[in-house]
Amino acid sequence: MMAESTDLPEKPVKPLDSDCCGNGCVPCVFDIYDEEMRIWEQECLRLQHKDNEHGNVSDSEDSGNEEPALSKDKYRRVEVISVTMETKDSARYRMRLPRGKSLGLSTGQHIIIRGYLDSTPVTRQYTPISSVEVKGYFDLLIKIYPKGQMSQVVKTWKEGEYVDIRGPFGTFSYKRNQCQTLYLLAAGTGIAPMSQVIQAVVGDEDEETRVRLIYACRTYSDILMKDELDAWSSFWNFSVIYALSQESDEPSRCYRYGDQVHAGRVSDTLLDSELGNRKENFLVLICGTKTFEADMIDHLKTLGLSEDKFFRF
Ligand SMILES: Cc1cc2nc3c(=O)[nH]c(=O)nc-3n(C[C@H](O)[C@H](O)[C@H](O)COP(=O)(O)OP(=O)(O)OC[C@H]3O[C@@H](n4cnc5c(N)ncnc54)[C@H](O)[C@@H]3O)c2cc1C
């Protein structure tokens, strides 16, 4: 075990047992901690022996043409190109990648971001919302929680700043025409992996899969990626219903013409009307808060769906 010194980077903080959701995530918060410890120990060794001028963090612009943009066990540094507020508490961050390079994610995969809060490292997982195909940059959509640790770091990001990332992570795998219908159950920033899936399907002329998004938000103005959702709705195989838990029953005049809105939460009844008694070959993808995901799984089980019919990001 490495000796601690004031010249060495802060040691990663071990997650509490209560930080684990118990859902068997890959990687789990404890896997991330083990890997952070390994990187920390390597970084300490490097600083002590000064045997490597480039260290564990490499600037993605300087990482050479042959290296992939991402590494699972070594942080790469990417530059923030722009910050745009999306709603009152969520913003989009565009990050630069070396020219001609994509992140190298497969659909639905995510990355780990490391930031420093009062010099203590904080790591969290984020799923880029840009298509996995896009080159030269990628986009993140991040909600800022008033008391969130990483939120305190993210809200200070501005153009020209550098951020440490590693990856890719995630076990989801999607194959073209894998099923006839994909039902996407998302809440809030849970739209992030769904946006990759939607782009993969609607952008592929050989896809015959239909995608139905059931998107839970508090109000109409909390809907994330609305411009993209409107654009994707013009494809024959994509449609969305917004479940607004804090909107009044009266359809608001400011809704876009044609928007399908359900006033209330995603309930057993709504799910039953959407996917009860379906005969076609379908798969349900779920992403949102822990409570939302647990509720959705309960509802799906009540509808008689077996576990191979749904996937939780
Ligand atoms: C695979 C994966 C992908 C993810 N992708 C994204 C993404 O693209 N965009 C994004 O914004 N987030 C995403 N997250 C969530 C993200 O990793 C962090 O958990 C989130 O940003 C909060 O981190 P924090 O350090 O600011 O808050 P923390 O310090 O971890 O939490 C502090 C407090 O914030 C509140 N809080 C935190 N998270 C939630 C939540 N999900 N729901 C309700 N309250 C909460 C709670 O009050 C909590 O007590 C993803 C998570 C996973 C596992």
The ligand as an SDF file (V2000), in Angstrom:
LIG
                    3D

 53 58  0  0  0  0  0  0  0  0999 V2000
  -24.5430    4.3950  -16.3560 C   0  0  0  0  0  0  0  0  0  0  0  0
  -24.9240    5.7760  -15.8640 C   0  0  0  0  0  0  0  0  0  0  0  0
  -25.0510    6.8090  -16.7770 C   0  0  0  0  0  0  0  0  0  0  0  0
  -25.4020    8.0920  -16.3380 C   0  0  0  0  0  0  0  0  0  0  0  0
  -25.5430    9.0940  -17.2540 N   0  0  0  0  0  0  0  0  0  0  0  0
  -25.9030   10.3320  -16.8380 C   0  0  0  0  0  0  0  0  0  0  0  0
  -26.0720   11.4070  -17.7910 C   0  0  0  0  0  0  0  0  0  0  0  0
  -25.8920   11.2420  -18.9920 O   0  0  0  0  0  0  0  0  0  0  0  0
  -26.4480   12.6270  -17.3010 N   0  0  0  0  0  0  0  0  0  0  0  0
  -26.6420   12.8600  -15.9520 C   0  0  0  0  0  0  0  0  0  0  0  0
  -26.9820   13.9930  -15.5590 O   0  0  0  0  0  0  0  0  0  0  0  0
  -26.4780   11.8560  -15.0340 N   0  0  0  0  0  0  0  0  0  0  0  0
  -26.1110   10.6260  -15.4420 C   0  0  0  0  0  0  0  0  0  0  0  0
  -25.9100    9.6270  -14.5160 N   0  0  0  0  0  0  0  0  0  0  0  0
  -25.9840    9.9660  -13.0670 C   0  0  0  0  0  0  0  0  0  0  0  0
  -24.6010   10.4890  -12.6200 C   0  0  0  0  0  0  0  0  0  0  0  0
  -23.6400    9.4470  -12.6840 O   0  0  0  0  0  0  0  0  0  0  0  0
  -24.5870   11.0390  -11.1930 C   0  0  0  0  0  0  0  0  0  0  0  0
  -25.1510   10.1020  -10.3310 O   0  0  0  0  0  0  0  0  0  0  0  0
  -25.3720   12.3530  -11.0950 C   0  0  0  0  0  0  0  0  0  0  0  0
  -24.7760   13.3250  -11.9440 O   0  0  0  0  0  0  0  0  0  0  0  0
  -25.3600   12.8870   -9.6540 C   0  0  0  0  0  0  0  0  0  0  0  0
  -24.0310   12.9610   -9.2200 O   0  0  0  0  0  0  0  0  0  0  0  0
  -23.6250   14.0190   -8.0990 P   0  0  0  0  0  0  0  0  0  0  0  0
  -22.2330   13.6650   -7.6650 O   0  0  0  0  0  0  0  0  0  0  0  0
  -23.8520   15.4230   -8.5670 O   0  0  0  0  0  0  0  0  0  0  0  0
  -24.6680   13.7410   -6.9290 O   0  0  0  0  0  0  0  0  0  0  0  0
  -24.3700   12.8520   -5.6150 P   0  0  0  0  0  0  0  0  0  0  0  0
  -23.3720   13.5460   -4.7530 O   0  0  0  0  0  0  0  0  0  0  0  0
  -24.0520   11.4490   -6.0410 O   0  0  0  0  0  0  0  0  0  0  0  0
  -25.7940   12.8500   -4.9350 O   0  0  0  0  0  0  0  0  0  0  0  0
  -26.1460   13.8960   -4.0270 C   0  0  0  0  0  0  0  0  0  0  0  0
  -27.6600   14.0880   -3.9920 C   0  0  0  0  0  0  0  0  0  0  0  0
  -28.1120   14.4800   -5.2870 O   0  0  0  0  0  0  0  0  0  0  0  0
  -29.3940   13.9370   -5.5310 C   0  0  0  0  0  0  0  0  0  0  0  0
  -29.3300   12.9860   -6.6600 N   0  0  0  0  0  0  0  0  0  0  0  0
  -28.2230   12.5180   -7.2690 C   0  0  0  0  0  0  0  0  0  0  0  0
  -28.5330   11.7190   -8.2990 N   0  0  0  0  0  0  0  0  0  0  0  0
  -29.8770   11.6560   -8.3400 C   0  0  0  0  0  0  0  0  0  0  0  0
  -30.7880   11.0160   -9.1810 C   0  0  0  0  0  0  0  0  0  0  0  0
  -30.3830   10.2480  -10.2440 N   0  0  0  0  0  0  0  0  0  0  0  0
  -32.1020   11.1820   -8.9330 N   0  0  0  0  0  0  0  0  0  0  0  0
  -32.5400   11.9490   -7.9080 C   0  0  0  0  0  0  0  0  0  0  0  0
  -31.7180   12.6020   -7.0740 N   0  0  0  0  0  0  0  0  0  0  0  0
  -30.4020   12.4570   -7.2690 C   0  0  0  0  0  0  0  0  0  0  0  0
  -29.8140   13.2490   -4.3230 C   0  0  0  0  0  0  0  0  0  0  0  0
  -30.4960   14.1610   -3.5030 O   0  0  0  0  0  0  0  0  0  0  0  0
  -28.4880   12.8640   -3.7000 C   0  0  0  0  0  0  0  0  0  0  0  0
  -28.6260   12.6160   -2.3460 O   0  0  0  0  0  0  0  0  0  0  0  0
  -25.6030    8.3310  -14.9440 C   0  0  0  0  0  0  0  0  0  0  0  0
  -25.4780    7.2830  -14.0210 C   0  0  0  0  0  0  0  0  0  0  0  0
  -25.1480    6.0260  -14.4850 C   0  0  0  0  0  0  0  0  0  0  0  0
  -25.0340    4.9030  -13.4650 C   0  0  0  0  0  0  0  0  0  0  0  0
  1  2  1  0
  2  3  1  0
  2 52  2  0
  3  4  2  0
  4  5  1  0
  4 50  1  0
  5  6  2  0
  6  7  1  0
  6 13  1  0
  7  8  2  0
  7  9  1  0
  9 10  1  0
 10 11  2  0
 10 12  1  0
 12 13  2  0
 13 14  1  0
 14 15  1  0
 14 50  1  0
 15 16  1  0
 16 17  1  0
 16 18  1  0
 18 19  1  0
 18 20  1  0
 20 21  1  0
 20 22  1  0
 22 23  1  0
 23 24  1  0
 24 25  2  0
 24 26  1  0
 24 27  1  0
 27 28  1  0
 28 29  2  0
 28 30  1  0
 28 31  1  0
 31 32  1  0
 32 33  1  0
 33 34  1  0
 33 48  1  0
 34 35  1  0
 35 36  1  0
 35 46  1  0
 36 37  1  0
 36 45  1  0
 37 38  2  0
 38 39  1  0
 39 40  1  0
 39 45  2  0
 40 41  1  0
 40 42  2  0
 42 43  1  0
 43 44  2  0
 44 45  1  0
 46 47  1  0
 46 48  1  0
 48 49  1  0
 50 51  2  0
 51 52  1  0
 52 53  1  0
M  END
$$$$
